[in-house]
Amino acid sequence: MGIIAMSRELGSLGTVIGTAVAKKLGYDYVYQEITGTVARDYEVVEEKLIRVVEKSPRFLEKLRGDFRRYQAFVQAQVFKIAEKDNVVLIGRWSTLLLRGIDHALIVQIVQGREFRATEASQKKLHNLAVASSIRAELKAHRSTREVNVDVQVRNGQVTLMGVVATEAEKRAVERVVGGVKGIERVESHLRVLAHAGR
């Protein structure tokens, strides 16, 4: 079992190679479904989403708000697909997002025993998948889409850290996170921004 993440740079033949690899290994091939599913699930325009994921980081910095939302949505989908295992992921930031997962590899070594999925690497991937789903949910809700907080997940427990603007925003974040499936407990260390006295 394993995950193969490949880039789709101009001239890399990533889609051609990815299709052949998936067929040879009997893996699922995933490329366009990533943005298609994100567009449907989070009600965003797919063409705009594709433009964002294919632009350079410098360009993306100019889009701050939209970029953070789209980034959260794409991350959640990539990790969700990767968790299924036996998959070839093409582009859509998959090579960057899966870099720290031991069983996410390149094709030459994917069949080696030392790189097969382990319980530890699967848990790590699951924790990242849940955390990404939480970030995506926060960006999908109008009351929390401008919030940027740190989300850590470990064995069903979520820890929230960071600063929010108001007590109402803090409650909104905690409510949205508490509603995400697969979470057993939420520990909030969110702080409300202290305003200067009048």
N, C-alpha and C positions, 0 to 999 in steps of 0.2 A: 504494500500500500504506500502511496506517496502523493505528493502534489508537485506539479511542474508549473512554474510561473515563467513566462517568456515575454520579452518586450516586443513591440510591434513598430520599431523605428523604420523610417523610410529606407527601403532597400534591404531590410533584414530578413525578409521572407518569413516573418514570424507566423503569419496565418497559415501559410503553406506547410511550413515545418510542423507547426502545432497540430494541424489536422492529421498529418502523417503519423506523428508520435502518438496522438490519442488513439488512432486506429490500430497501430501496432501493439500498444499496451492494453487496449480495451478500456481506456479511460474516457470520461466525458470531456468534450471540448467546449470551453465556455469563452465567449468573447462579447458579441453584441447583446447577449442576454443580460449582461451586467447593467448596462445603462438602460436597457428596455425595462427591466424589472424595477430599477430605481425610479424611473420616470412614472411608472404605473403606481408603485407603492407610495411614493411621496408626492405625487401630483405635481411634477415639474416637467418642463419641456425638454424632451430628450435631445433635440438638436443643440440647445443651449448647454446642456449637461456635457455632451460630447465635446463641444468647443472648449469647455473648461478643463476637462481631463486631458486634452491634447495640447494645451498651451504650456509655455515655459513658466517656471516658478516666478520669475520677475513679473510677467504679465498677470499672474494670479494674485500677486500681492495687491494689485490695484482693485481687485474685486472683493476684497476682504469679507464682507458680509455673505454674499452669494457663494464665494469660494468655500468658506467654512461650512456652510450648509451642505453644499454639493460634496465636499470632502467627507463629511460625516456620513452622508447617504451611501457614497461609493464604498467607503471603508466597511460599513456594515454589511453590504452585499458581498464584497470580496471575501470577507471572513466567513460569512454564512455558507458560501459555496465551497470554500476551502475545507470547512469542517466536514463536508460530505466525503472527502478523501477521493483518491483515484480520479484526479481531474487535471486537465491541462488548462491553465488560465492564461489568456493572451491580453497583454496590455492592461489598461484601466488601473494603473498604479499597483498592479498585483505583485510585481517583482520587488517594489519598495516595501509594501505592506507586509509581505511574507518573509522578508529577509531574516528575521530572527527565529523562524520556525525550523527546527532541525530536519523535519521530514518534507520541507518544501525545497526542491532541488532542480538541477538541470538534468536533461535527459541522459547524459552519459553515465551518471551514477545513481539514477533513481532506483535501479533494481538491486543495488548493493544492500546486503543485510544490515550493515551498520547505519544506513540512512532510512530505514523503515520507521514508520510511526511508532512511538513509544507512548506509554501511559502519560509520562511527564510532558512530552511534546504535544499530545492531544489535549491535555488539561490547559497548557499554556495557550494553545490556539482557541480553545473554548472560552477561556477568560477574556482574551482579546476580542472574540466575536461578541460576547455579551456586552463588554464595555463599548464596543463600536455601535451596537444596537441602541444602547442607552444614549450615546451622543447623537445618533441619528434621530431618535425620538425627541430629544431636547430641541434639536434644530427644526423638527417638523411642527412643533407646537408654537403658536403665535406668542404665547406668554413667556416662552423660554428661548426663542430662537436667537436672541442677541446675547445670551449668556454663554460664557466660556469658562467651564469649571473642569477640574481634574477628576477623572473617573477611573477608579481602580477596582478590579473584580478579582476575587479569589474564592473559589469553591462556593459560589452562590452568594457570597457576601460582597456588597458594594460599599465602597468608601468614597465619599464626595468631599473634595477640598477646593477651596478657592474663595473668591470674594464676589458677592452679588450686590446689586444697587439698593434693594429694599427688602424688608421682611416679607412682603407679598411675593417678590420674585424668589426668595429662598423657599417659601412654602410651595410655590408653583413647581420649582425644580424637584423638590422632594416628592411631590405628588406624581409628577410624570415618571420619575425614576421608579417609584414604588409600584407603578402600574405595568412595568415591563415584565414579560413572562420569564420564568426561570430564576427569579431573584428570591432568595430566602430572607435576606436581611439588608437594610440600608443603614449605614452609619454616616451621618452627616456632620462634617466639620466646616460647613459653609459659614462664612462670616459676612455680615452686612456692612457695607461701606460706611465708615464713620464720617458724618458730615460736620463741617465746622459749625460751632455755635453761632446763634444769631447775635 
